[in-house]
Amino acid sequence: MVKRRGSVVTKSIMSIIVPLVFLAIIVCIVGYRFLTDAMSGLYENGAVEIAKSAANGVDVDRLDEYASSNGTSDEYIEALENMEALCNSSGATFIYVIRPDLTDYNHITFIFSTINKDSSYTRYDFGYYRETTNEDYKVKYRRLYEGQSESEIVVRDRGYIETNAHITAMVPVKDSSGRTQAILCVQRQMDVITSVRNRFVCLVIGILLVLEIIIALGQHIYLRKVLLKPLRTITSEAERFASQEISTGRKLKDQVKNTDEIGVLASSIDHMESNIVRYVRNLTKATAEKERISTELSLAQRIQADMLPNIYPAFPDRPEFDIFASMEPAKEVGGDFYDFFFVDSDHLCMMIADVSGKGVPAALFMMASRIILANNAMMGKNPARILAETNAAICSNNREEMFVTVWLGILEISTGHLVASNAGHEYPVIKKADGRFELFKDRHGFVIGGLETARYKDYELTLEPGSKLFLYTDGVPEATDGKEEQFGTERMIEALNSDPDADPEHVLANMRKAVNAFVNDSEQFDDLTMMCFEYKGMRTES
């Protein structure tokens, strides 16, 4: 069973949640930056406006008078109290007025210094002298005094600072002649910005988290209903069918109501099951039929083999000759055949034939041809007449237009006189006494079954003691190897002459060995039939 690696629903939900998480992160970052910049701008503008309002309440022309009284005059105290009231009402942390050291701006002197009543910081006394905070402040002071700017902002929220993050707005305080005599500064803490910003981020994160949970739950319910449930139904049915290979008759398309691709998949599986059930049924039927045909062909093969002489030595009581033959069909049954039998005690009939085609039709035609040939031979007719009358009988009822090639010879045992006739068959091979096998190119007549008026002629040979006769069908010279090259007549003669003195059984064995070595693993294309006859002559009793 295949191990499942995560639910489709889970993967689908994750494919939505993960992008949402990244979207939430991007929204938070963008919102954080945007809100920070927007609130900082508002805070900076507000601080500048407060600074301008506070500057309007300072009588710059009386700064020297304030200094001479060391900040104790009634006018000074009244101005300080007004500044403190503005500081408390505006939400500023500090409002103060300073005079920088104009030589290098490295030091400042406090003239006014107020602090919000809710702040824990301590204000500076009149005339308090200290170093300028950093280079940034020096630059701002110089710009204001030299008239390069009407307001400056310093934001301190990074690195080491002595107070919390804050914004300082600075404006010049000018006398009646328009000259800058001091700088008024308003400091506002940035905790408000931070608080609002943090609440915004938390709100966004909370909303997105709730949204993701809702989407995940909705997606889970939806996918389980429209995807997972029908897929499980389809999977269950597929596993059941794979193990049982039978149809329940209940269609998946009736169980799965989807009209999308899942519905198409269910209909496809229904169709597949029907095809497989029908295929298995047909395959079972075809297998049974094939087994029946195979059994019948096996029986036909045995019947065909039993019809041909197959017990050797064939005539153990006749020392005048030795004969051996074999037939190997290319299929279960073949169209080649051979036969040998005594017409009378001194005449032996030998024949070898090759029916056109292969398989069962050739085998049936072969049986009929063999019986007709044998019946005519047993009536004492000469070979040419046997072939002629057999041809007439076959042509009279040969609707399938099959034919057979035949070599037939009748040997007089006592003299070695052989009368033979050839109906389109392969040339015989003859070995004379103390000689070698040679092809004997006899005169061919037309094949039997091809032409009703065909005529055949006999020819005669005399076999001396020690002579051999090798007969064969075209399956021997036309045996083909993997390169489509044929065994050929020359190789056949060479194989015969590799051991020309061998007895007939070993002559055929040598030939079969040579053919097998040539074709190697190639499939046998044609029936392969051979016969070898050795004439030993009459023996006289001493």
N, C-alpha and C positions, 0 to 999 in steps of 0.2 A: 504493500500500500504506500502511495506517495505521501511523504510528510508535508503537511501544509505549513507554509512559512508566512504566517500573518493573514488576517482576514481581509477580504476585498473592501469591506466596509471601513475597517480601521485604516487601511491605506488611503481610501478615498477621503476620509475625514482628515487625516494627516495632510493630505495634499491641499486641503483648504485651510486648516489651522496654521500650518507652517508659514504660508504666505501672509496670513493675517497677522501673525506674530511679528514678522519682518515689517509689515505695514505699520503696526502699532509702534514699533521701535522708531521707524522713520518719522511717523507723525509726532511722537514725543520729542524727538530731537529737533525737528523743524519748529514745532510749537514752542519748545523751550527757548530756542534761539530767537524766534520771532517775538514772543512775549517779553523776553528779557530786553531786546532792543527797543520794543515799543514803550515799555514801562520806564526804561532808562531814559528814553527821549522825553517822556512826560515829566519824569522826576527832574531831569536837568532843566527843562524849560520852567518848571515850577520853582526850582531853586533860584533861577536867574530872576524871575519875577519878584520873589520874596526879597532878594538882594537889592533889586531896584527900589522896591517900596521902602526897605529899611534905609537905603542911602538917602532917600528924600527926607528922612527924619533927622538927618545929621547936619548940623550947621557947621560947615567946614571952616567958615571964616572965624569961628570961635575955638578952633582946635588949640591954638596957642594959649588961649585963656584957660581951657580945660587943663592943659599941661601945667600952667603956672599954679593952679589950685590943687594939682596932684589928684584930680578927679574927685574933689570933695565939694565943688560948688553946687549950688542948687540947680543951676541950669544943666550941669553935667548929669546929676542924679536923675533929673526929670527925663533927660534924653535917654539914659540907660534904662529907666523903668519902661519907657515907651518901646524900646527895643526888646526888652524882656517880654512885654505883653505880646509883641508881634511874633517873637520866637515861640511862645506857648500856643498862640492861636493858629499859627501856620503849620505846626507839627515839625518845625526844624529842630535839630539837636543843638546846634550852636549858631549864634549870630555874633560876629565880632568884627572890629575895625582895627587895622594894623597900618603901621608905617614901616616899610622896608628900608634897609640901609641902601641908599641909592648908589653907593660906590661899587658894590659888588653883589648886592641883594643876598648876602650870606646870612643876615640877621634881620629880625623883625621886632617891632615894639608894639605891644597891645595898647590901644586907646580905649576901646569898648570891648567887653566880653560878656556875653549872656549865655545862659544854658537853660534848656527846657526843664521845667520843674519835675518832669517824670524821668529825667535822665539821671544816671548815677555818676556822671562825670563832674569834675570841678572846674569852675570858670577861672580865667586868669585875671589878676588884679590890674588896675591901671598902671601903665608903664612897664609891664612885664616884658622882659627882654630875653629873646631866645634865638637859637639858630633856625634858619629856614629848613623846613622838613626835608626837602630833597631837590634835585636839579629841576624836576618838573615844575615845582612851585616857583623857582627862580625865573624860569622862562616865562611863566604866566605873569608874574609880577612885572617883569621888564616890559612885556607886550602892553600891559595895561597902562603903565606909567609913560611909555613912549608913544601912546595913542595909536598903537597898531591894532587894538581890539577894544570893544566896548563891554565885552563879557568873556569870561573864560570858565572852563569846567575841568575839574580834576576828579577822576574816578579811581578810587582806591579799594579794589576787591581781590587783589592777588598778592602773593608774597607776604613778607612780614610787615605788619603795620601795628601801631600802638593802640589803635582803636578798631572797632568792628568795621566791616565794609561800609563805605559811605561815599556820597557825592558832595563835592565842594564847589559852589558857584561863587564867582568873584566878579565884582563890578568896581570901576573907579569912582572915587568920591572927589568931586571937583568943587573948587571955590567959585566965587561969583565971576571971576575973570576966565573961568573955563580950564584952569590948570588942575591937574590931578594932585591932590594933597594926601590922599590915603586910599586904602583898598578895603571895601566891605565884603566880608565872606559869609556865606550861609552854608552850613553843613547839614545834610540830611542822611540819616542812616538808611541802608539798603535792605534792612530786615523785612520791611514791608514788601519790597519787590520780591525778595527770596520767598517770603511766606506765600504770596499770591502765586508765584511761579510754581512752587512746590505743590500747592493745592491744585493748580491746573494740571500738572503732570500726573498727580495721583488720580484726579478725576478722569483724565483721558485713559490712563491705564485701567482704572476700574470699569469704565464704560466698555472699553475694548475687550476686557476679560469677560465681562458679562455677555457681550455680543458673541464672543468666540464660543462660550459655553452654550448659548442658545443655538448658535449655528451648528455646533458639534452635535447637540442633542437632536436638533431637527434633521440634520443630515443622517444621523445614525438611524432614526426612526424611518426616514424616507428610504434610505438605501436598503435597510433590512426588509422593507416591504416590497420595494420594486426591483431590487437586485439580488440581495442575499437569499431571501426565501425562495424565489423561483430558481436561482442557481443551485441551491441545495436540493431542490426537487429534481432538477435535471441531473445533478451529480449522482444522487441516490438511484435514480432510474438507470443511469449509465452503468454504475457499479453492479446493480442487480442484473442487468442484461448481460454484462460481461461474464458474470459467474454462472448464470443459468442458461443463457442463450435461447430463451423462449420469450414470447410476447405475452403480456397479461391481457391485451385487448384494450387497455385503458390508455388513451392517447395523452401525451404530455401537453399538447396544445389545449386540451380541455382543462388541465390542471393549472397551467401557466397562462394567465390572462393578458400578459404583456402584448402590446402591439408593436414594440420596438425590436431591436436586434435580438433580444433575449427570446421574444416570441418566435422570431425566425429560426433561432437556434433550436428551440423546442420542436418546431415543425420539422426541421432538418433531421433531428435525432429520431423522431417518429418515422420519417421516411427511410432513414438508415436502418432502423430496426426491421422495418418491413422488408427491405431489400436483403438484409442479412438472413432473416428467417427464410425467405424464399430461396436465397442462394444455398443455404445449408440444406434445405429440403431437396433442391435440385441436385446438389452435390452428393447427398446421401443416395439419391436415386441413381445418379450417374455412376457412383462408386459401385453400387450393387450390380448395375448393368455391366460395368467394366469387369467386375469379378466374374460374373456369369460368362461374359464373352471370353475372358482369359481362360476360364475353366474349359469352355468348349473348344477354344483354340488349342489348348494343351492336349485335350483328347484327340482333336483332329491331327495334331502333330504325331501323336503316338500311332494313330491309325495309319497315317501316311508312311511313317517309318516301318510299320509292320507289313505294309504292302510291298515294300522293296526287300530284296534279299539282304539279310543282315546277320546271318549266322555263318561263321567262318571256322574252319575251312568249309567252303560251300559244298564241295563234292569230295569228301575224304576218301571215297573208294575209287576215285579216278585220278591215278598218278600221272596221266598224260599231260595235265595242265594244272595251273594254279591261277586263281582269279580273286581279286579283291576290289571293292568299290565303297564309296562313301558319298553322302549328300548332306550338306549343311545349308539350310534355308536362311535367307537374309532376314525373314520375319518368322512368325511362329510356324507357318507352313509355307512351302515353296512351290515353284512351278517346274523345277528340274526333276528329272527322274532317270533311273537306269534300270536295267533288268538283264538277266541271263537265265536261260533254261534250256533243257534238251528238247529238241523237236522229235528226235528219236535217239537211240542209243549211240549213234555215231555223229550226230549233228547238234552242235551247240549254237543257240541264237544269242547274240549279244546286241544290246541297244543302249544308247544314251541320248537324252533329249532335253530341250530347253523351251519351255512355254513362254510366250510373251507376257510381260507383266509379272506381278509378285502377289503374295498373299493368298487369301482364300479363293478368289476367282481363278488364279493360275493353278492352284492346287486341284480344284474341281476339274478344270480343263485337262490337267495332267493325268488325272485318274481315268477319265474317259479315253484319252489318247492312248494311254498304256494298255488298257483293256482291248481296244480295237487292234492295236499293233500285235499284241500277244496272240489274240484269237486268229488273226490272219497268218501269223508265223506258224502256229500249231497246225495249220491246214496244209503245210508243206510247200508253201509258195516261195518263190525266190524273192530276195530283198526288194528289187525294184517294183515288183507287183504288190508286195506287202505295203510299200509306201504309197503306191498309186491308189489302191483300194481304200486304204486308211484315209487318204486325202479326200477321196470322193465321199466317203461316209461323213467326214467332219464338215466339208463344205456344204453338204445338203442341209445342215441345220446349225449354222454358225452366225447367228444374228449379232453377236458381240464382236464379230470379226477378229477373233483371236487366232493365233497361229502357233505352230511349234516346229522347231528345227530338230531333225532326227538323223542320227547315224545308226545304221543297222547292218549287222554282218552275221552270216551263218558259216560256221567253221566245221569242216569235215575233220573229225578228230584223228581218224586213222591216217590221213595223208597230209594234214596241215593246209589243205586247200580252203581258202577263205573267199567267199563271195559277199560283196558289200555294196551298199548304195547310200548316198548322202543327200538329205533333203535340207540344204541350206545350213548345215551344222559346221562346227569348227573342224579344221583339218585334223586327222588322227596323227599320232606320233608313233613311229615304228622303230624298233631296235632289232637289227638282224643278229644272228648268232655271232658272238665274238666281235660285235660292232658297238656303235654308239647310237643313242636316240637321235632320230632325224624326223623332220616334219614331212609328212606324205601329203602332197597337194593333190587330192583326188578331185574328180569332177563333181560339182555341186548341182543338184536339182533345186527346184523352187521349194519354199517352205510349205509344210502341210497346213492346209486351211487357208491358204492365201489365194489359190487359183484352182478352180474345179477341174480344168482341163490340163493341169500340169502333168508332165511325163518325167519318168525317172529311169536311170540306166544303172545296170550293175557293172561292177569292175571286180577283177579277180587278183588275188595275191596268194603266194605260197609261203607259209611260215615254216621255217626250219627249226629243229629242236634248239632251244636257247633263245629263240626270238621272243620279243615282248611287244605288246600293243598297249599304248596309253591313250585313253579317250577322256574327254573333259568338256565342260560347258564354258561359255565365255566369262563366267565369274572368276576363272583362274587368270587368264591374261589381262583381264580388265580390272583386276583388283587395284584399288587406288590408294595412294598414301596421302599424308596431310598436305602435300604440295600439289595435289591433283595430278600426279604422275602415275601412269599405269604400269603394272608389273610387266606386261608384254610377253610376246612369244619367245624372244631371245632369252630372257631370264628363266622362263619356264624350261626351255631346252637345257640351259646350264644347270638348273636344279636337278633335272632328270639324270644328266650325265655326271653329277657329283658322286653318284654311286650307282652306275648302270647295272651292276650285277646283283643289286639288292632284290629280294623277293617282292612280289606285288604289294604286300601290306606295307613294307618299309619304303617302297617307291612313293606311295601316297603320303606316308608320314614325312618323308624328306620334302616333298612338294609343299605340304601344309606348313612345315616349319619355315621354308623359304618365303612363302607368301606372308606369313605372320611377321617375320622379321622385316619385310618390306613395308607393309601397311602400318606397322607399329600399333598405335592406339586408335587409328582411324576406324570409324564404324564400317562394318561390312555392308557394302552397297547392293550386292547381287548374290543370288544363290551360288554356291560353290560345290560342284559335283565332279567326281573323278572316278575312273575305272582303269585298272591295269590287269592285263592278261599275259601270262607267260606260257608259251607252248614248249613242253618238254619232250613230246614225241611218244610214239608207241614203244613200249618196253617188251623185249623178247625174253622168254624164260630160258635160262641156261640149263 
